[in-house]
Amino acid sequence: MIMLILGHDSSVKFFNTLLHGLDVTSIIRMDISPVEEILVLVQTFILCWLIGVCIAGIHNVSFNKKS
C-alpha cells in the first residue's frame, strides 16, 4: 500500500537508503496483488513471533542459571 502511495521512484530511494546503498531498482515490483500483501503480513507476523520466542527463551535460560 505504501509503495502505491509513494510511487516507484520514492520506493526505490527509500529501500536504497534502508539497505545502505544497495541498488534495489531491478527487484522492486509495483504490481503486487492483495493476496500477496496479506501473505507478506502473515509471514512477517510469524517471523517476528519466532524471533520473539527465541529472545524470550534465551532470556529465560540466562536468568534461570543457578550460581
Contacts in CASP RR format, 6 or more apart in sequence:
PFRMAT RR
TARGET T0000
AUTHOR 0000-0000-0000
METHOD contacts of the structure
MODEL  1
MIMLILGHDSSVKFFNTLLHGLDVTSIIRMDISPVEEILVLVQTFILCWL
IGVCIAGIHNVSFNKKS
1 37 0 8 1.000
2 11 0 8 1.000
3 11 0 8 1.000
3 28 0 8 1.000
3 30 0 8 1.000
3 32 0 8 1.000
4 30 0 8 1.000
6 14 0 8 1.000
7 30 0 8 1.000
8 28 0 8 1.000
8 30 0 8 1.000
11 28 0 8 1.000
11 30 0 8 1.000
12 24 0 8 1.000
12 25 0 8 1.000
12 28 0 8 1.000
15 24 0 8 1.000
15 28 0 8 1.000
16 22 0 8 1.000
16 23 0 8 1.000
16 24 0 8 1.000
END
